[in-house]
Amino acid sequence: MVSIIIPCYNEANYIEATLKQCFSQIGDFEIIVVDGGSTDYTTKIVENYPSVVLISSIKGRSNQLNKGAETSKGSILLFLHADTLLPPKAIVSISKAFKNEQVVGGSFYLEFDKYHVLLFLYSMLSKINHSFFTYGDHGIFISKQVFSEIGGFKNVSFMEDAEIQKSARKKGKFVKLNLGVETSVRRFEKSGYYKQFFQDMLIAILFKLGVDTEKLKRYYPDHS
């Protein structure tokens, strides 16, 4: 079974569409929403879906993702952002990938809900199976056994998605599926397309150079 784990904080504008897309999937899965103390209607929306496991956590993506993993029943963990829609047959494709015993995890590539030339480039780069081009909004999945072996997500406020890949990719094969998740362009619309694009590239480069994640977080504020 695949456990879909969705961390949330004030995601009332997006969570319902994400849940509906999850429920449209074929295959064996469960949905776990981990709320970080939302002050809007996020939890009330989730409560309209009785089969969704809703749990509370201290705000912070690493904390929320780890708590969701602790609650999960599946042998595969899929970490999904609240504003990101899974492609059709996502669960089937993940399950198929794990038929290769060398596979320990992987991700989808990234698509956006609006077109811009920079976002098209962003999407093309996200098809490259390398940690530099793979992040949490791509829909990272990992076997629960490997997740446990590497100690889950590090207790950091930022770049937890890149940190976990350091360990997971050493354990076996990390795959990039030929399917795209669709995410919101809200960060780009708020900050400006060019500014956000080059800021993301700079953050990725600085992270690879070893700059502390707490310093990098100042340049990547929360959505809400």
VEXGUDO-230206 format. One record per residue: residue number from 1; residue in one letter; y, x, z of N, C-alpha, C, O in turn. Coordinates in steps of 0.05 Angstrom, whole numbers. Each point is the difference from the previous one (the first is absolute). Layout:
<rs>
{NUM; "A"; {Y; X; Z}; {Y; X; Z}; {Y; X; Z}; {Y; X; Z}} ...
</rs>
This chain:
<rs>
{1; "M"; {-24; 17; 0}; {24; -17; 0}; {25; 18; 0}; {0; 21; 12}} {2; "V"; {21; -31; -25}; {26; 14; -1}; {18; -14; 19}; {4; -24; -1}} {3; "S"; {8; 39; 19}; {20; -10; 19}; {28; 6; -11}; {7; 23; -3}} {4; "I"; {8; -44; -5}; {27; 3; -10}; {19; 0; 24}; {2; -20; 14}} {5; "I"; {11; 42; -9}; {17; 3; 24}; {29; 1; -9}; {8; 18; -15}} {6; "I"; {8; -37; 24}; {28; -2; -9}; {19; 2; 24}; {1; -18; 17}} {7; "P"; {14; 40; -15}; {20; 3; 22}; {25; -16; -8}; {9; 0; -23}} {8; "C"; {3; -13; 43}; {24; -17; -6}; {22; 5; 21}; {-5; 5; 23}} {9; "Y"; {29; -8; -32}; {23; -3; 17}; {22; -14; -16}; {12; 11; -18}} {10; "N"; {-7; -36; 26}; {20; -17; -14}; {-4; -1; -30}; {17; 7; -16}} {11; "E"; {-41; -17; 9}; {-8; -1; -28}; {-4; -29; -10}; {-16; -6; -17}} {12; "A"; {32; -13; 29}; {-3; -28; -7}; {5; -6; -30}; {-11; -19; -10}} {13; "N"; {27; 36; -3}; {6; -5; -28}; {-23; 9; -19}; {0; -7; -24}} {14; "Y"; {-19; 22; 35}; {-21; 11; -17}; {-29; -5; 8}; {-18; -1; -17}} {15; "I"; {14; -3; 43}; {-28; -1; 10}; {-17; -22; -12}; {-24; 4; -4}} {16; "E"; {36; -27; -1}; {-17; -22; -10}; {-11; 5; -28}; {-23; -5; -5}} {17; "A"; {40; 16; -12}; {-9; 7; -27}; {-22; 20; 1}; {-20; -1; -15}} {18; "T"; {23; 21; 33}; {-20; 21; 3}; {-27; -12; 10}; {-21; 7; -10}} {19; "L"; {23; -25; 30}; {-25; -12; 10}; {-14; -17; -21}; {-24; 0; -3}} {20; "K"; {40; -16; -12}; {-12; -17; -21}; {-14; 17; -21}; {-22; -7; -9}} {21; "Q"; {34; 30; 2}; {-13; 17; -19}; {-26; 12; 11}; {-19; 4; -14}} {22; "C"; {19; 2; 40}; {-24; 10; 13}; {-22; -21; -1}; {-23; 7; -6}} {23; "F"; {30; -31; 12}; {-20; -22; 0}; {-11; -6; -27}; {-21; -13; -3}} {24; "S"; {35; 21; -18}; {-9; -5; -27}; {-22; 20; -9}; {-12; -3; -21}} {25; "Q"; {7; 23; 38}; {-19; 21; -7}; {-29; -10; 1}; {-7; -19; 14}} {26; "I"; {-10; 32; -30}; {-28; -5; 0}; {-13; 22; 16}; {7; 23; -2}} {27; "G"; {-27; -30; 19}; {-14; 21; 15}; {0; -6; 30}; {11; -20; 9}} {28; "D"; {-22; 38; 6}; {-3; -2; 29}; {23; 15; 13}; {2; 24; -1}} {29; "F"; {16; -39; 14}; {23; 13; 13}; {10; -17; 23}; {-6; -23; 3}} {30; "E"; {22; 36; 14}; {15; -13; 21}; {29; 9; -2}; {5; 21; -11}} {31; "I"; {13; -36; 23}; {28; 6; 0}; {10; 3; 28}; {-3; -19; 16}} {32; "I"; {16; 41; -10}; {11; 5; 27}; {29; 6; -3}; {8; 19; -14}} {33; "V"; {9; -35; 27}; {29; 5; 0}; {8; 11; 27}; {-6; -13; 20}} {34; "V"; {19; 36; -20}; {8; 12; 25}; {31; -1; 2}; {14; 14; -14}} {35; "D"; {-4; -31; 31}; {29; -4; 2}; {12; 18; 21}; {-11; 4; 22}} {36; "G"; {33; 8; -29}; {14; 19; 17}; {23; -12; 16}; {19; 14; 7}} {37; "G"; {-21; -40; -1}; {21; -13; 15}; {22; -14; -17}; {23; 2; 7}} {38; "S"; {-32; -15; -28}; {19; -13; -18}; {18; -20; 15}; {-10; -14; 18}} {39; "T"; {35; 12; -27}; {18; -19; 12}; {7; -22; -20}; {17; -18; 6}} {40; "D"; {-30; 18; -29}; {4; -22; -19}; {-25; -18; 0}; {-13; -2; 21}} {41; "Y"; {6; -10; -44}; {-22; -19; -1}; {-26; 12; -9}; {-18; -15; -8}} {42; "T"; {16; 41; 8}; {-24; 13; -11}; {-25; -10; 14}; {-19; -9; -14}} {43; "T"; {18; 9; 40}; {-25; -8; 14}; {-6; -30; -3}; {-23; -7; -2}} {44; "K"; {44; -9; 0}; {-5; -29; -4}; {-13; -5; -28}; {-17; -17; -3}} {45; "I"; {26; 32; -16}; {-12; -2; -27}; {-30; 9; 1}; {-17; -14; -12}} {46; "V"; {12; 36; 25}; {-27; 10; 1}; {-18; -20; 15}; {-24; -3; -7}} {47; "E"; {34; -10; 27}; {-15; -19; 16}; {-9; -24; -16}; {-18; -15; 8}} {48; "N"; {31; 10; -31}; {-8; -21; -18}; {-26; 6; -14}; {-12; -18; -14}} {49; "Y"; {2; 42; 17}; {-25; 9; -13}; {-20; 7; 23}; {-1; 23; 8}} {50; "P"; {-13; -43; 1}; {-17; 4; 24}; {-21; 22; -3}; {-8; 11; 20}} {51; "S"; {-1; -6; -44}; {-21; 21; -3}; {11; 28; 1}; {-15; 20; 1}} {52; "V"; {42; -17; -1}; {12; 26; 2}; {1; 8; 30}; {8; -15; 17}} {53; "V"; {-17; 40; -12}; {2; 10; 27}; {28; 11; 5}; {8; 19; -13}} {54; "L"; {6; -31; 32}; {28; 9; 6}; {0; 13; 27}; {-8; -12; 20}} {55; "I"; {16; 37; -19}; {2; 15; 25}; {28; 12; 2}; {14; 4; -20}} {56; "S"; {-6; 2; 45}; {26; 12; 5}; {-3; 30; 7}; {-21; 8; 10}} {57; "S"; {42; 7; -16}; {-1; 29; 5}; {28; 9; 6}; {20; -13; -8}} {58; "I"; {-18; 36; 20}; {26; 14; 2}; {9; 6; -29}; {-16; 9; -16}} {59; "K"; {42; -13; 10}; {10; 5; -26}; {-3; 29; -8}; {4; 18; 16}} {60; "G"; {-12; -13; -40}; {-6; 26; -11}; {-24; -1; -17}; {-22; -8; 9}} {61; "R"; {25; 15; -34}; {-22; -4; -19}; {-26; 13; 8}; {-22; -12; -2}} {62; "S"; {23; 37; 12}; {-24; 14; 9}; {-14; -16; 22}; {-24; -4; -1}} {63; "N"; {39; -5; 21}; {-11; -15; 22}; {-12; -26; -10}; {-23; -7; 8}} {64; "Q"; {37; -7; -25}; {-10; -25; -10}; {-25; 3; -17}; {-19; -16; 2}} {65; "L"; {18; 36; -19}; {-23; 4; -17}; {-24; 8; 16}; {-23; -9; -5}} {66; "N"; {27; 26; 25}; {-23; 8; 17}; {-10; -23; 16}; {-25; -3; 4}} {67; "K"; {42; -14; 6}; {-9; -24; 15}; {-15; -19; -18}; {-19; -12; 9}} {68; "G"; {28; 9; -34}; {-15; -17; -18}; {-27; 11; -6}; {-20; -15; -2}} {69; "A"; {18; 41; -1}; {-26; 13; -4}; {-19; -4; 23}; {-24; -4; -4}} {70; "E"; {35; 5; 29}; {-17; -4; 24}; {-11; -29; 0}; {-23; -4; 10}} {71; "T"; {38; -15; -20}; {-9; -28; 0}; {-19; -6; -23}; {-15; -20; 1}} {72; "S"; {15; 36; -22}; {-14; -6; -25}; {-30; 0; 3}; {-12; 13; 18}} {73; "K"; {-1; -29; -35}; {-29; -2; -1}; {-12; 13; -25}; {-24; 3; -2}} {74; "G"; {41; 3; -17}; {-10; 10; -26}; {-7; 30; 1}; {9; 15; 17}} {75; "S"; {-25; -7; -36}; {-7; 28; -3}; {20; 15; -17}; {-1; 25; -2}} {76; "I"; {19; -40; -11}; {21; 11; -17}; {27; -11; 10}; {2; -24; 4}} {77; "L"; {18; 41; 0}; {26; -9; 9}; {20; 3; -23}; {3; 21; -12}} {78; "L"; {11; -43; 6}; {21; -1; -21}; {26; -5; 14}; {4; -21; 12}} {79; "F"; {14; 41; -14}; {26; -3; 13}; {21; -9; -20}; {5; 14; -20}} {80; "L"; {6; -37; 25}; {17; -14; -20}; {27; -6; 12}; {2; -11; 21}} {81; "H"; {20; 18; -36}; {27; -7; 9}; {4; -30; -3}; {-11; -12; -17}} {82; "A"; {29; 1; 34}; {4; -28; 0}; {14; -11; -25}; {-1; -24; -5}} {83; "D"; {14; 41; -10}; {14; -9; -24}; {-15; 9; -25}; {12; 2; -22}} {84; "T"; {-38; 3; 24}; {-16; 10; -22}; {-23; -18; -7}; {-15; -9; 18}} {85; "L"; {12; 3; -44}; {-20; -19; -9}; {-24; 15; -12}; {4; 18; -17}} {86; "L"; {-28; -25; 25}; {-24; 12; -11}; {-5; -10; -28}; {7; -23; -7}} {87; "P"; {-18; 39; -11}; {-8; -9; -26}; {-25; -16; 1}; {-15; 2; 20}} {88; "P"; {9; -19; -40}; {-26; -14; 0}; {-23; 20; 1}; {1; 21; -11}} {89; "K"; {-22; -30; 24}; {-25; 16; 3}; {4; 26; 15}; {-15; 20; -3}} {90; "A"; {36; -19; 20}; {5; 24; 16}; {-23; 6; 19}; {-9; 23; 2}} {91; "I"; {-1; -43; 12}; {-21; 4; 19}; {-26; 8; -13}; {-14; 17; 9}} {92; "V"; {9; -30; -32}; {-24; 7; -15}; {1; 29; -10}; {-20; 15; 1}} {93; "S"; {43; -7; -10}; {4; 28; -10}; {-3; 21; 22}; {-11; 21; -5}} {94; "I"; {22; -28; 28}; {-3; 19; 23}; {-29; 3; 8}; {-10; 22; 4}} {95; "S"; {-4; -45; -2}; {-28; 1; 7}; {-17; 15; -20}; {-18; 15; 7}} {96; "K"; {25; -18; -32}; {-14; 14; -22}; {4; 30; 3}; {-18; 16; -5}} {97; "A"; {43; -8; 11}; {6; 29; 3}; {-17; 13; 21}; {-8; 23; -3}} {98; "F"; {2; -37; 24}; {-15; 11; 22}; {-30; 2; -5}; {-15; 9; 17}} {99; "K"; {7; -19; -40}; {-28; 4; -7}; {-6; 29; -6}; {-23; 9; 2}} {100; "N"; {44; 6; -8}; {-2; 29; -2}; {1; 11; 28}; {21; -2; 13}} {101; "E"; {-42; 14; -3}; {-1; 9; 28}; {19; 22; 6}; {6; 5; 24}} {102; "Q"; {5; 8; -44}; {20; 21; 5}; {28; -11; 5}; {17; 15; 10}} {103; "V"; {-13; -40; -16}; {27; -12; 3}; {5; -7; 30}; {-17; -13; 13}} {104; "V"; {39; 23; -3}; {8; -6; 27}; {25; -18; 2}; {6; -12; 21}} {105; "G"; {8; 10; -44}; {24; -17; 0}; {13; 1; -27}; {-10; 11; -19}} {106; "G"; {34; -23; 18}; {14; -1; -25}; {24; -18; 1}; {9; -8; 22}} {107; "S"; {2; 1; -45}; {23; -18; -1}; {2; -12; -28}; {-14; 7; -18}} {108; "F"; {33; -26; 16}; {8; -11; -26}; {24; 16; -9}; {9; 18; 14}} {109; "Y"; {1; -24; -38}; {26; 11; -8}; {21; -21; 5}; {-7; -22; 8}} {110; "L"; {32; 29; -12}; {22; -17; 8}; {14; -13; -24}; {6; 13; -19}} {111; "E"; {-1; -39; 22}; {16; -15; -19}; {22; -14; 16}; {-2; -3; 24}} {112; "F"; {23; -6; -38}; {22; -13; 13}; {5; -28; -10}; {-8; -7; -23}} {113; "D"; {21; -10; 39}; {5; -27; -8}; {24; -4; -18}; {6; -23; -9}} {114; "K"; {8; 45; 3}; {22; -1; -19}; {-1; 26; -17}; {-11; 20; 9}} {115; "Y"; {23; -21; -33}; {-1; 23; -17}; {25; 17; 2}; {23; -11; 1}} {116; "H"; {-27; 37; -1}; {22; 20; -2}; {-13; 25; -11}; {-23; 6; 7}} {117; "V"; {37; 9; -23}; {-12; 23; -13}; {-10; 20; 21}; {-21; 13; -4}} {118; "L"; {36; -10; 26}; {-9; 19; 21}; {-25; -10; 14}; {-18; 15; 8}} {119; "L"; {16; -42; -5}; {-24; -11; 13}; {-25; 2; -18}; {-22; 3; 9}} {120; "F"; {28; -4; -35}; {-22; 4; -20}; {-11; 29; 3}; {-24; 4; 0}} {121; "L"; {42; 15; 3}; {-8; 28; 4}; {-15; 3; 27}; {-20; 13; 1}} {122; "Y"; {31; -26; 19}; {-12; 0; 27}; {-29; -10; -2}; {-19; 12; 11}} {123; "S"; {15; -34; -26}; {-26; -12; -3}; {-19; 19; -15}; {-24; 3; 8}} {124; "M"; {33; 11; -29}; {-16; 18; -14}; {-9; 24; 17}; {-23; 8; -1}} {125; "L"; {41; 2; 17}; {-6; 22; 18}; {-21; -8; 21}; {-16; 16; 9}} {126; "S"; {17; -42; -1}; {-18; -9; 21}; {-29; -2; -9}; {-18; -5; 16}} {127; "K"; {14; 8; -42}; {-27; -1; -11}; {-15; 27; 4}; {-24; 3; -5}} {128; "I"; {40; 18; 12}; {-12; 26; 4}; {-14; 1; 27}; {12; -6; 21}} {129; "N"; {-37; 14; -21}; {-16; 1; 24}; {5; 26; 15}; {-16; 19; 0}} {130; "H"; {39; -18; 14}; {8; 23; 16}; {16; -11; 24}; {14; -20; -3}} {131; "S"; {-16; 33; 26}; {14; -10; 23}; {30; 0; -3}; {14; -17; 12}} {132; "F"; {-3; 34; -29}; {29; 0; -5}; {9; -26; -14}; {24; -8; 3}} {133; "F"; {-42; -5; -17}; {7; -24; -15}; {-13; -25; 11}; {-1; -21; -13}} {134; "T"; {-10; 22; 38}; {-14; -22; 12}; {10; -6; 27}; {1; 17; 18}} {135; "Y"; {8; -42; -13}; {12; -8; 25}; {-9; -27; 9}; {-14; -14; -15}} {136; "G"; {22; 6; 39}; {-10; -25; 12}; {5; -25; -16}; {-16; -18; 1}} {137; "D"; {38; 17; -16}; {5; -25; -15}; {-18; -2; -25}; {2; -20; -14}} {138; "H"; {-19; 40; 10}; {-19; -2; -22}; {-25; -15; 8}; {-17; -6; -17}} {139; "G"; {14; 0; 43}; {-24; -13; 9}; {-23; 21; 4}; {-19; 1; -15}} {140; "I"; {22; 14; 36}; {-21; 21; 6}; {-23; -13; 14}; {3; -16; 18}} {141; "F"; {-27; 24; -26}; {-25; -9; 13}; {-17; 24; 8}; {1; 20; -13}} {142; "I"; {-16; -24; 34}; {-16; 22; 11}; {-24; -11; 15}; {1; -22; 12}} {143; "S"; {-23; 36; -13}; {-24; -9; 15}; {7; 0; 30}; {13; 19; 9}} {144; "K"; {-23; -38; 5}; {6; -1; 29}; {-13; 23; 15}; {12; 10; 19}} {145; "Q"; {-35; -1; -29}; {-13; 23; 13}; {18; 25; -2}; {4; 14; 20}} {146; "V"; {6; -9; -44}; {17; 24; -4}; {27; -4; 15}; {10; 19; 12}} {147; "F"; {0; -43; -12}; {25; -6; 15}; {-4; 8; 30}; {18; 12; 12}} {148; "S"; {-41; -19; -1}; {-6; 6; 28}; {-3; 30; 4}; {9; 11; 20}} {149; "E"; {-23; 2; -39}; {-5; 29; 3}; {25; 16; 0}; {2; 21; 14}} {150; "I"; {18; -30; -29}; {25; 16; -2}; {21; -9; 20}; {22; 10; 1}} {151; "G"; {-29; -30; 16}; {18; -9; 21}; {21; -19; -8}; {20; -4; 14}} {152; "G"; {-24; -10; -37}; {19; -20; -9}; {27; 12; -8}; {2; 23; -7}} {153; "F"; {18; -40; 8}; {27; 9; -7}; {12; 16; 23}; {-3; -7; 24}} {154; "K"; {17; 28; -31}; {14; 16; 21}; {23; -16; 11}; {11; -18; -13}} {155; "N"; {-5; 24; 38}; {22; -14; 14}; {27; 11; -9}; {14; 14; 15}} {156; "V"; {-7; -21; -40}; {26; 8; -11}; {15; -24; -9}; {-12; -21; -6}} {157; "S"; {38; 23; 4}; {16; -24; -8}; {4; -2; -30}; {12; -19; -10}} {158; "F"; {-22; 39; -4}; {5; 1; -29}; {-20; 18; -14}; {-10; 19; 12}} {159; "M"; {3; -25; -37}; {-18; 15; -16}; {-29; 0; 11}; {-15; 19; -5}} {160; "E"; {9; -39; 20}; {-28; -3; 10}; {-20; -3; -23}; {-23; 8; 3}} {161; "D"; {32; -19; -25}; {-17; -3; -23}; {-7; 27; -13}; {-23; 4; -9}} {162; "A"; {42; 14; 8}; {-5; 26; -11}; {-16; 17; 20}; {-17; 16; -9}} {163; "E"; {22; -19; 35}; {-14; 15; 20}; {-30; -6; 0}; {-17; 18; 1}} {164; "I"; {10; -44; -4}; {-28; -7; 2}; {-16; 10; -25}; {-24; 5; 2}} {165; "Q"; {38; -2; -24}; {-13; 10; -25}; {-8; 29; 3}; {-19; 9; -11}} {166; "K"; {35; 6; 27}; {-6; 28; 4}; {-29; 3; 10}; {-15; 17; -8}} {167; "S"; {8; -34; 27}; {-26; 1; 13}; {-21; -14; -17}; {-22; 10; -3}} {168; "A"; {28; -34; -8}; {-19; -16; -14}; {-10; 15; -26}; {-23; -1; -6}} {169; "R"; {42; 13; -8}; {-8; 13; -25}; {-18; 25; 4}; {-14; 8; -18}} {170; "K"; {14; 2; 43}; {-17; 23; 6}; {-29; -10; 6}; {-19; 16; -1}} {171; "K"; {16; -42; 6}; {-26; -11; 7}; {-17; -7; -24}; {-25; -3; 3}} {172; "G"; {37; 0; -26}; {-15; -9; -23}; {18; -8; -23}; {23; 10; -1}} {173; "K"; {-33; -26; -17}; {15; -8; -24}; {20; -23; 6}; {-8; -20; 11}} {174; "F"; {33; 25; -19}; {21; -20; 2}; {6; -10; -28}; {8; 16; -17}} {175; "V"; {-11; -42; 12}; {2; -10; -27}; {26; -15; -4}; {12; -11; 18}} {176; "K"; {-3; 10; -43}; {23; -16; -8}; {-10; -22; -19}; {-8; 7; -23}} {177; "L"; {8; -32; 32}; {-10; -21; -17}; {19; -6; -23}; {24; 3; 3}} {178; "N"; {-35; -12; -25}; {16; -7; -23}; {10; -29; 2}; {-3; -16; -18}} {179; "L"; {14; 10; 41}; {12; -26; 6}; {26; 4; 15}; {2; 18; 17}} {180; "G"; {18; -34; -22}; {25; 3; 13}; {7; -22; 20}; {-4; -23; -6}} {181; "V"; {13; 31; 29}; {11; -19; 19}; {29; -5; -8}; {13; 18; -10}} {182; "E"; {-2; -42; 16}; {28; -6; -7}; {16; -1; 26}; {-6; -16; 17}} {183; "T"; {27; 32; -16}; {16; 1; 25}; {29; -8; -7}; {9; 1; -23}} {184; "S"; {6; -8; 44}; {27; -8; -3}; {19; 24; -6}; {-5; 22; 9}} {185; "V"; {26; -28; -24}; {20; 21; -6}; {23; 0; 21}; {20; 12; -5}} {186; "R"; {-24; -25; 28}; {22; -4; 18}; {13; 26; 9}; {24; 1; 4}} {187; "R"; {-40; 20; 1}; {12; 25; 8}; {19; 11; -21}; {22; 11; 6}} {188; "F"; {-30; -14; -31}; {16; 10; -23}; {25; -16; -4}; {21; 11; -6}} {189; "E"; {-23; -37; 10}; {23; -17; -3}; {20; 4; 22}; {24; -1; -4}} {190; "K"; {-34; 6; 28}; {18; 5; 22}; {14; 27; -1}; {24; 1; 5}} {191; "S"; {-38; 19; -12}; {11; 27; 0}; {12; 9; -27}; {16; 18; -1}} {192; "G"; {-26; -31; -20}; {8; 9; -27}; {-24; 13; -13}; {-13; 17; 13}} {193; "Y"; {6; -24; -37}; {-24; 10; -13}; {-1; 31; -2}; {-21; 12; 8}} {194; "Y"; {42; 0; -17}; {0; 29; -4}; {-1; 14; 27}; {-14; 20; 4}} {195; "K"; {30; -29; 15}; {1; 12; 26}; {-27; -1; 14}; {-9; 20; 10}} {196; "Q"; {-4; -44; -11}; {-25; -3; 14}; {-22; 17; -14}; {-17; 12; 14}} {197; "F"; {17; -12; -40}; {-21; 15; -15}; {1; 30; 7}; {-20; 12; 8}} {198; "F"; {44; 0; -10}; {2; 28; 5}; {-2; 7; 30}; {-9; 22; 8}} {199; "Q"; {16; -41; 9}; {-3; 4; 28}; {-30; 0; 7}; {-9; 17; 16}} {200; "D"; {-7; -35; -28}; {-29; 0; 5}; {-12; 26; -10}; {-18; 11; 14}} {201; "M"; {26; -1; -37}; {-11; 25; -10}; {7; 24; 19}; {-16; 17; 5}} {202; "L"; {41; -17; 5}; {8; 21; 17}; {-15; -1; 27}; {-9; 21; 10}} {203; "I"; {5; -44; 1}; {-15; -3; 25}; {-29; 10; -4}; {-10; 14; 17}} {204; "A"; {-2; -21; -40}; {-27; 9; -5}; {-2; 31; -2}; {-18; 12; 11}} {205; "I"; {38; 0; -24}; {0; 29; -3}; {4; 13; 28}; {-13; 20; 6}} {206; "L"; {32; -30; 9}; {6; 12; 26}; {-24; -3; 19}; {-6; 18; 16}} {207; "F"; {-8; -41; -18}; {-24; -3; 16}; {-21; 21; -7}; {-13; 11; 18}} {208; "K"; {9; -7; -44}; {-19; 21; -9}; {8; 27; 10}; {-17; 18; 4}} {209; "L"; {43; -13; -1}; {10; 26; 9}; {-2; 3; 31}; {6; 21; 11}} {210; "G"; {-14; -43; 2}; {-4; 1; 29}; {23; -9; 17}; {0; 5; 24}} {211; "V"; {20; -19; -35}; {22; -10; 16}; {-11; -22; 18}; {-16; -17; -8}} {212; "D"; {25; 17; 33}; {-9; -20; 20}; {5; -28; -9}; {21; -7; -10}} {213; "T"; {-41; -11; 14}; {2; -28; -9}; {22; -15; 15}; {11; -18; -11}} {214; "E"; {-6; 25; 36}; {21; -14; 15}; {28; 5; -13}; {17; -18; 0}} {215; "K"; {-13; 42; -11}; {25; 6; -14}; {1; -15; -27}; {21; -10; -7}} {216; "L"; {-44; 8; -7}; {0; -14; -25}; {4; -30; 3}; {11; -13; -18}} {217; "K"; {-20; 2; 40}; {2; -29; 5}; {29; -10; -1}; {5; -23; -7}} {218; "R"; {14; 40; 14}; {28; -8; 0}; {10; -8; -28}; {19; -15; -3}} {219; "Y"; {-33; 25; -17}; {7; -6; -28}; {-17; -22; -12}; {2; -6; -24}} {220; "Y"; {-18; -7; 40}; {-17; -22; -9}; {-1; -22; 20}; {-20; -3; 14}} {221; "P"; {41; -13; -11}; {2; -21; 21}; {-20; -22; -5}; {-9; -5; -23}} {222; "D"; {3; -10; 44}; {-18; -23; -3}; {14; -22; -17}; {24; 0; -3}} {223; "H"; {-41; -17; -9}; {10; -21; -17}; {17; -20; 16}; {21; -9; -10}} {224; "S"; {-30; 3; 34}; {13; -21; 15}; {16; 11; 24}; {12; -14; 15}} 
</rs>
